[in-house]
Amino acid sequence: MKKELVLEIIQGRWSPYAFSQQPVKEFKIKAMFEAAGHAPSCFNEQPWMFVYTTCEDEAVFNDYLGFLADSNQIWAKNSWALIITLARTKFMHNGKPNRFALYDTGMAVANLSLQAMAFDIYIHQMGGFSVEKVREYFRLGDDVEPVSVMAAGFLGDGRELSPEILRKDEYRRPRKSVNDYTFKDKLYNPAF
């Protein structure tokens, strides 16, 4: 498939390590969350929840940093905002398990990420965080699952990062070919 057929904003999305604490205007943050709200979901459940803080509130920001693995704290501390993604794992209308909750939440995060890119705001998602610390901090019930933590902000120059981490920003990880994950008629029969 020709790359030029894929939207430029999608092609340009990547996850930097070098962030700036340059303030992000609140209307842009609100637009990112509103974009998330336009994602499709099973029964229109919209199981995603986001809780965020900015570096303006140093105490809360440091609490959120404390949820992260040490290797993520090193660079995420330079971001403008930290966003915790949560998913309600039971349907609100009947209390039954929602096996699509994580899938739907992922689509909401994709919308959020693309809206952020439209503002030149970058998102770096992290799985390296303590689910237990998030659960305890927010007193979550068993029907809410911590999914990820995201650092958000404008690109920084990386002066405060180690050379090893800076190299990660210089190298863009390659994307798989469409035929590595798309098949036609039978599994592992390349589609294109």
Secondary structure, DSSP 8 states (H G I E B T S, - for coil): --GGGS-HHHHT----S-B------HHHHHHHHHHHTTS--GGG---EEEEEEETTSHHHHHHHHTTB-HHHHHHHTTSSEEEEEEEE-B-TTT--B-TTHHHHHHHHHHHHHHHHHHTT-EEEEE--B-HHHHHHHHT--TTEEEEEEEEEE-B---TTS-HHHHHHHHS------GGGT-BSSSTTSB--
